[in-house]
Amino acid sequence: MKKLLLLIALLLFPLIWVPKDTLAGCFAPNDMGICDSGATCPPGPGYGFCCDTIAECGSVVNPGNERFSCTWNGTSCVVGVANCSLPGYTSDPLFCAGFSDATSCNGQVGSCAAPAALSQQLFCDSSGNPTSDPRSGKLYTAIGCIPISNTDKLIGFILRWAIGIGGGIAFILIIIAGFQIMTSSGNPERIKAGQELLTSAITGIILLIFSVFILEIVGVRILGIPGFGQ
């Protein structure tokens, strides 16, 4: 037990006695922070990224938030020496552009930022083509444009697809039944099985067609169920 307490004390000792400035300097505001590079953070919030590399900041900042400087080119404040070493991260020119004279520009410290993600074309326009504008209220998918902003239209879309899938399955069963009958070679059992499958498929199509009319008349016109009449 004594050895364990001694070990914990040894681990905590560096954290207690490390000078304040040694741990400072990786995120704003660090008015008096000193980074490993020896650079002093400028006063005021927003100038906390004073480390030359992300390794000096440890885990307190996101990868890519490394320092770049601003320089005065005679007419405007531009990005000077950049140190954004991680792929996909670039220095932010708007940071330097915010300074209007050489005095305020030179020596300022900024941070690197990842470029904005490309806008994904997840929606449909009026012609059914993919677009990044969500105002159409339709989601672009492999099975068509799904109306997601209107419940009635969404229900209608689902019902139409369900009926189409049911009809497609019945059509495939008819083809299988016909093939089974043609290849029965006079076998009564295979002929009977094919006829039963054909009868079931045709019956299914008839029921599917009648269900459409029943749902249209009873569900929409009489009971007022939303969606299918769209």
C-alpha positions as CSV (number, residue, x, y, z in Angstrom):
1,M,0.0,0.0,0.0
2,K,2.9,2.4,0.9
3,K,4.5,1.6,-2.5
4,L,1.3,2.4,-4.3
5,L,0.9,5.7,-2.5
6,L,4.5,6.6,-3.2
7,L,4.1,5.8,-6.9
8,I,0.9,8.1,-7.1
9,A,2.8,10.9,-5.3
10,L,5.7,10.6,-7.8
11,L,3.2,10.8,-10.7
12,L,1.5,13.9,-9.3
13,F,4.6,15.7,-8.4
14,P,5.5,16.9,-11.9
15,L,1.9,18.2,-12.4
16,I,2.0,20.2,-9.2
17,W,5.4,21.8,-9.7
18,V,5.5,22.4,-13.4
19,P,5.6,26.1,-14.1
20,K,2.3,27.7,-15.3
21,D,3.7,28.9,-18.6
22,T,5.0,25.5,-19.6
23,L,1.5,24.1,-20.0
24,A,0.0,27.2,-21.5
25,G,-0.4,28.2,-25.1
26,C,-2.6,25.9,-27.1
27,F,-6.0,27.4,-27.1
28,A,-7.5,30.9,-26.7
29,P,-7.4,33.0,-24.6
30,N,-3.8,32.5,-23.5
31,D,-2.7,36.1,-22.7
32,M,0.6,35.0,-21.0
33,G,1.1,31.6,-22.5
34,I,4.5,30.4,-23.7
35,C,4.6,27.5,-26.2
36,D,7.3,25.0,-26.6
37,S,8.6,27.0,-29.5
38,G,9.3,29.9,-27.2
39,A,6.8,32.2,-28.9
40,T,4.7,34.4,-26.6
41,C,1.0,34.5,-27.3
42,P,-0.3,38.0,-28.3
43,P,-2.7,39.5,-25.7
44,G,-6.4,39.1,-26.1
45,P,-8.7,36.3,-27.1
46,G,-8.4,34.5,-30.4
47,Y,-4.6,34.2,-30.5
48,G,-4.2,31.0,-28.6
49,F,-2.7,28.8,-31.4
50,C,0.9,29.6,-30.7
51,C,2.4,26.2,-31.2
52,D,4.6,25.5,-34.3
53,T,3.3,21.9,-34.6
54,I,0.3,20.0,-33.4
55,A,2.5,17.8,-31.3
56,E,3.3,20.7,-29.1
57,C,-0.4,21.3,-28.4
58,G,-1.1,17.7,-27.2
59,S,-4.7,16.7,-27.2
60,V,-6.4,20.0,-26.4
61,V,-7.0,21.1,-30.0
62,N,-8.3,19.5,-33.1
63,P,-5.7,18.2,-35.6
64,G,-4.8,20.8,-38.1
65,N,-5.0,23.8,-35.8
66,E,-1.4,24.8,-36.3
67,R,0.0,28.2,-36.5
68,F,0.4,30.4,-39.6
69,S,1.5,34.0,-39.6
70,C,0.3,37.2,-41.4
71,T,2.6,39.6,-43.3
72,W,2.0,43.0,-44.9
73,N,2.7,43.0,-48.7
74,G,2.5,46.7,-49.0
75,T,-1.2,47.0,-49.7
76,S,-3.0,44.3,-47.7
77,C,-2.4,41.7,-45.0
78,V,-1.9,38.2,-46.4
79,V,-0.9,34.8,-45.2
80,G,2.8,34.6,-44.5
81,V,4.6,31.5,-43.4
82,A,2.1,28.6,-43.0
83,N,2.7,25.5,-41.0
84,C,-0.4,23.4,-41.8
85,S,1.3,20.1,-42.2
86,L,-1.7,17.8,-42.0
87,P,-3.4,16.8,-45.3
88,G,-6.7,18.6,-46.0
89,Y,-5.9,21.6,-43.7
90,T,-5.1,25.1,-45.0
91,S,-4.4,28.4,-43.5
92,D,-7.4,30.8,-43.4
93,P,-6.7,33.9,-45.5
94,L,-9.8,35.7,-44.0
95,F,-8.0,35.8,-40.7
96,C,-5.1,37.9,-42.1
97,A,-7.5,40.0,-44.3
98,G,-9.1,41.3,-41.2
99,F,-6.1,43.6,-40.5
100,S,-5.9,46.8,-42.4
101,D,-2.4,48.1,-41.8
102,A,1.1,46.8,-41.4
103,T,1.3,47.4,-37.7
104,S,-1.8,45.2,-36.9
105,C,-0.9,42.7,-39.6
106,N,2.7,41.7,-38.9
107,G,3.2,39.0,-36.3
108,Q,-0.4,38.0,-35.9
109,V,-1.0,34.3,-35.2
110,G,-3.8,32.3,-36.8
111,S,-4.8,28.7,-37.0
112,C,-5.4,26.2,-39.8
113,A,-8.8,25.0,-40.8
114,A,-10.1,22.1,-42.8
115,P,-11.9,23.1,-46.1
116,A,-15.7,23.0,-46.0
117,A,-17.2,19.7,-47.1
118,L,-18.6,19.6,-50.6
119,S,-22.4,20.0,-50.7
120,Q,-24.0,16.7,-51.2
121,Q,-26.8,16.4,-53.8
122,L,-29.3,14.6,-51.7
123,F,-32.5,16.1,-53.0
124,C,-34.5,16.4,-56.2
125,D,-35.3,19.4,-58.3
126,S,-38.6,20.0,-60.2
127,S,-37.2,17.9,-63.1
128,G,-36.2,14.9,-60.9
129,N,-32.5,15.7,-61.1
130,P,-30.2,15.6,-58.0
131,T,-29.7,18.9,-56.2
132,S,-28.3,20.1,-52.9
133,D,-31.3,22.4,-52.4
134,P,-33.7,20.9,-49.8
135,R,-36.6,23.2,-50.6
136,S,-38.0,20.7,-53.1
137,G,-39.0,18.4,-50.2
138,K,-38.0,15.3,-52.2
139,L,-35.2,13.0,-51.4
140,Y,-33.1,11.7,-54.3
141,T,-32.8,7.9,-54.2
142,A,-32.2,5.0,-56.5
143,I,-35.9,4.3,-56.7
144,G,-36.9,7.8,-57.5
145,C,-37.6,11.1,-55.7
146,I,-39.2,10.3,-52.4
147,P,-41.5,13.2,-51.1
148,I,-40.5,13.6,-47.4
149,S,-42.1,17.0,-46.7
150,N,-45.7,15.9,-47.4
151,T,-47.2,12.9,-45.5
152,D,-49.9,12.3,-48.0
153,K,-47.5,12.1,-50.9
154,L,-45.1,9.9,-49.0
155,I,-47.9,7.4,-48.2
156,G,-48.9,7.4,-51.8
157,F,-45.4,6.8,-53.0
158,I,-45.0,3.8,-50.6
159,L,-48.3,2.3,-51.7
160,R,-47.6,2.7,-55.4
161,W,-44.2,0.9,-54.9
162,A,-45.8,-1.8,-52.8
163,I,-48.4,-2.5,-55.5
164,G,-45.7,-2.5,-58.2
165,I,-43.6,-4.9,-56.3
166,G,-46.6,-7.2,-55.7
167,G,-47.5,-7.2,-59.4
168,G,-43.8,-7.9,-60.4
169,I,-43.8,-10.9,-58.1
170,A,-47.0,-12.2,-59.5
171,F,-45.6,-11.8,-63.1
172,I,-42.5,-13.8,-62.2
173,L,-44.6,-16.6,-60.7
174,I,-46.6,-16.7,-64.0
175,I,-43.4,-17.2,-65.9
176,I,-42.2,-19.9,-63.5
177,A,-45.5,-21.7,-63.7
178,G,-45.5,-21.6,-67.5
179,F,-42.0,-22.9,-67.7
180,Q,-42.9,-25.7,-65.2
181,I,-45.9,-26.8,-67.4
182,M,-43.9,-26.7,-70.6
183,T,-41.1,-28.8,-69.1
184,S,-43.3,-31.3,-67.3
185,S,-42.9,-33.9,-70.1
186,G,-46.4,-35.2,-69.5
187,N,-45.9,-35.7,-65.8
188,P,-49.3,-35.2,-64.2
189,E,-47.9,-34.1,-60.9
190,R,-45.7,-31.4,-62.4
191,I,-48.5,-30.3,-64.7
192,K,-50.9,-30.0,-61.8
193,A,-48.3,-28.1,-59.7
194,G,-47.7,-25.7,-62.5
195,Q,-51.4,-25.1,-63.0
196,E,-51.9,-24.4,-59.3
197,L,-49.0,-22.0,-59.3
198,L,-50.3,-20.2,-62.4
199,T,-53.8,-20.0,-60.9
200,S,-52.5,-18.6,-57.7
201,A,-50.4,-16.0,-59.5
202,I,-53.3,-14.8,-61.7
203,T,-55.6,-14.8,-58.6
204,G,-53.1,-12.6,-56.8
205,I,-53.0,-10.1,-59.7
206,I,-56.8,-9.9,-59.8
207,L,-56.9,-9.3,-56.0
208,L,-54.2,-6.7,-56.3
209,I,-56.1,-4.9,-59.0
210,F,-59.4,-5.0,-57.1
211,S,-57.6,-3.9,-53.9
212,V,-56.6,-0.7,-55.7
213,F,-60.2,0.1,-56.7
214,I,-61.4,-0.8,-53.2
215,L,-58.9,1.4,-51.5
216,E,-59.6,4.2,-53.9
217,I,-63.4,4.1,-53.4
218,V,-63.7,3.1,-49.8
219,G,-60.5,4.4,-48.3
220,V,-60.1,7.7,-50.1
221,R,-63.5,8.8,-51.2
222,I,-65.6,7.5,-48.3
223,L,-63.2,7.3,-45.3
224,G,-60.8,10.0,-46.5
225,I,-57.5,8.1,-45.9
226,P,-54.7,10.4,-46.9
227,G,-52.0,9.6,-49.4
228,F,-53.4,7.1,-51.9
229,G,-55.4,9.6,-53.9
230,Q,-52.3,11.8,-54.7
